[in-house]
Amino acid sequence: MMYEAVQPNLSAMITSAGPAVQREIARSLAALVLERYPVERGQQALDAIIAERFDDAELRTWLEDTGSAHATYAQRLHDRRDAALDAGQAWPEEQERKADELEATGAVMQTLAAALDPVPNIAAQDAAYIARVATSDREADTVVGFVLDKAGYDVSQIVYWLHTRPTP
């Protein structure tokens, strides 16, 4: 799981937390990203997550594919920007905003798809990792820490670190 590479302590706590807490983490992250960036079929996905309907393969596949397409298009715009800047050409701010919006929208869709995974630990881990793109590392990790804290895990040192480290 990718979250383990960026937050090994929180990832280990998620794994040991059990399915109910894992589902709450995925649900909380899905609500967070959807609140920030409403996307097509987003509310439908959140409703399925809340109702614990994880068998809607069509919705999950659509979110994964559409989110991936958005992310790929955003990456192409970023590549074109880099090429233009390397050639000494200006890059329009409008194109930069469009790329950032596509990247965020893709990450929201992929977070929702991850939260719909039928395996609770994978849903929580993958949603935590992808939500970091749609929001920020600190914001997504804080949500994970909050849910774990509510479940009785001692995350005080991790949360302290999250809020005292320099922001890049």
Secondary structure, DSSP 8 states (H G I E B T S, - for coil): --HHHH-HHHHHHHHHH-HHHHHHHHHHHHHHHHHHS--TTHHHHHHHHHTT----HHHHHHHHHHHHHHHHHHHHHHHHHHHHHHTT----HHHHHHHHHHHHHHHHHHHHHHHT-SSHHHHHHHHHHHHHHHS-HHHHHHHHHHHHHHTT---HHHHHHHHHS---
